[in-house]
Amino acid sequence: MATAKVIVLNHGHSVATIDSDTPLAVQTATETANAAVTLTHISSTTAAAGQTQLVAQPGAGLQVVVNAFVIQNESAVATTMILQAGGADTWRVLAQNQGDGLAGTFEIGREWVLPANTALNLWLSGANSCNYSVAYYVK
């Protein structure tokens, strides 16, 4: 007779199998949608062409989790703005005019989770004034 198995996808998107070799007593939940976190809010302006670090690498095994962001061109010069996980382009916008930008808000359980020990960066195509606001936490 085949052993019945239950496949579980948890909040962290990892898969666990529950069967006779994996008793329920050892199954743990590491995160829940109702878990309380303290958000850190940052807001500033940069005009440095290239990459600017917004949130530093949190340390080995830790991840930056972004709940919301806004990036906006304050200059009258068309500017490409890219939010990066480390050096990897993730969210990109060509802001043609002053006031153009990009905003993102993520539902609980669908946040933008950066890879472990990765900084959040903003890359600008030119030395044009751009503002940013980010709400995040570290897990």
Protein Blocks (a to p, Z undefined) as FASTA:
>chain_A
ZZdddddddfkopacdddfklcfklpccfbdfklccdddddddddfbehjddfbdcebeh
iacddfbdcdddfbfbdcdddddehjacfbdcddfbghiacdddddehiaccddehiacd
dddfbdcddddddddddZZ
